[in-house]
Amino acid sequence: MRTNHPILSGLIKLHADLGGQIFENRKRAEKLAGDMKHVEAVIRMFEPGFNLQAIAPRRRHKGNAWFKRGTLFRHALEALRKAAGPLTARQLTLAMLAAQGVSAPDQKAVRDLIGGVQASLRNNEGKTVRRVGEGMPAKWELAGQLFS
């Protein structure tokens, strides 16, 4: 066995780092579980018959790195204003990213962003944007001359 191979040496270091992270996360999980038991005890003090199993864990949503909360639709409208014709949600998202100067985005993050753009377009359909034509994927344009 060649223990002096540079790739093997790097993999051994990576394995050790991951093991350390797992150990630290286990300790943190134990502390969080203890904190949760204390909160449950206080809930029971206020409401002894409360069903604690009905409390669902809250999932944390990270958002995206390119657009602040609440600005996604405004950026989509700006991209539609600059477009020569109707755009699909994917085309619109790529135009928005290009306007932000993003050159090589992560594909999963782009898919998530496309979903957000589609939801925004559907929520504002008939108000500020309208769907053009039939079929899928849907193409979108500004709803009136107000935004042109």
C-alpha positions in Angstrom: 0.0 0.0 0.0 1.4 3.4 -1.0 0.8 5.7 2.0 2.9 8.5 0.5 0.7 9.1 -2.5 -0.5 12.8 -2.5 -4.1 12.0 -3.4 -4.3 9.3 -0.6 -2.8 11.8 1.8 -5.5 14.4 0.9 -8.3 11.8 1.2 -7.1 10.8 4.6 -7.1 14.4 5.8 -10.6 14.9 4.3 -11.8 11.8 6.1 -10.4 13.1 9.4 -12.0 16.5 8.9 -15.4 14.9 8.1 -15.1 12.7 11.2 -14.4 15.8 13.3 -17.4 17.6 11.9 -19.7 14.6 12.6 -18.4 14.5 16.2 -19.0 18.2 16.7 -22.5 18.0 15.1 -23.4 15.1 17.4 -22.4 17.1 20.4 -24.5 20.1 19.1 -27.5 17.7 18.5 -27.3 16.5 22.0 -27.3 20.0 23.4 -30.2 21.0 21.2 -32.2 17.9 22.3 -31.6 18.9 25.9 -32.7 22.5 25.2 -35.9 21.1 23.5 -36.7 18.9 26.5 -36.5 22.1 28.7 -38.8 24.0 26.5 -41.3 21.0 26.5 -41.2 21.0 30.3 -42.1 24.7 30.4 -44.9 24.2 27.9 -46.3 21.4 30.1 -46.1 23.8 33.1 -48.4 26.2 31.3 -50.6 23.6 29.6 -50.3 20.1 31.2 -52.4 18.3 28.5 -50.7 19.9 25.5 -49.9 17.5 22.7 -46.2 18.1 22.0 -46.2 15.7 19.0 -48.4 18.1 17.1 -45.5 20.6 16.9 -43.8 20.1 13.6 -40.2 21.0 13.2 -39.6 24.2 11.3 -37.6 23.9 8.2 -35.2 26.6 7.4 -35.3 28.1 3.9 -32.0 29.6 2.8 -33.3 31.8 0.0 -31.0 32.7 -2.9 -27.8 34.5 -3.1 -28.7 36.9 -6.0 -32.0 38.5 -5.1 -33.1 39.9 -1.7 -36.4 38.9 -0.3 -39.3 40.6 -2.1 -37.3 41.8 -5.1 -37.7 38.8 -7.4 -40.8 39.9 -9.2 -39.5 43.5 -9.6 -36.3 42.1 -11.3 -38.5 39.9 -13.5 -40.6 42.9 -14.6 -37.4 44.8 -15.4 -36.1 41.9 -17.5 -39.5 41.7 -19.3 -39.3 45.4 -20.0 -35.9 45.0 -21.7 -36.9 41.8 -23.6 -37.7 42.0 -27.3 -40.7 39.6 -26.9 -42.4 37.1 -24.6 -40.1 35.0 -22.4 -40.4 31.7 -20.6 -39.7 31.6 -16.9 -36.3 29.9 -17.6 -35.4 32.6 -20.2 -36.5 35.3 -17.8 -34.5 33.8 -14.9 -31.3 33.6 -17.1 -31.8 37.2 -18.2 -32.2 38.3 -14.6 -29.0 36.5 -13.6 -27.2 38.0 -16.5 -28.3 41.4 -15.4 -26.9 40.7 -11.9 -23.6 39.7 -13.5 -23.9 36.0 -12.5 -21.9 34.0 -15.1 -21.8 30.4 -13.8 -24.7 29.8 -11.4 -25.3 26.5 -9.5 -27.9 24.5 -11.5 -30.0 23.6 -8.4 -30.1 27.2 -7.3 -31.2 28.2 -10.8 -34.0 25.6 -10.8 -35.2 26.9 -7.4 -35.1 30.5 -8.8 -37.1 29.5 -11.8 -39.8 28.1 -9.5 -39.9 31.4 -7.6 -40.2 33.3 -10.9 -43.0 31.0 -12.1 -44.9 31.4 -8.9 -44.5 35.2 -9.0 -45.7 35.3 -12.6 -48.7 33.1 -11.8 -49.6 35.3 -8.8 -49.6 38.4 -10.9 -51.2 37.0 -14.0 -53.7 39.4 -15.4 -52.5 42.2 -13.2 -49.0 43.2 -14.4 -48.1 40.2 -16.6 -50.0 38.0 -19.0 -49.5 34.6 -20.5 -49.0 34.5 -24.2 -50.2 31.6 -26.4 -50.9 28.1 -25.4 -48.8 25.1 -24.4 -45.8 24.7 -22.2 -43.6 26.2 -21.2 -45.6 29.3 -20.8 -44.4 32.5 -22.3 -45.0 35.8 -20.4 -45.1 39.5 -21.3 -46.1 42.7 -19.6 -49.9 43.0 -19.3 -50.3 46.6 -20.6 -48.6 49.7 -21.9 -48.3 50.9 -18.4 -44.9 49.2 -17.9 -43.5 49.5 -21.4 
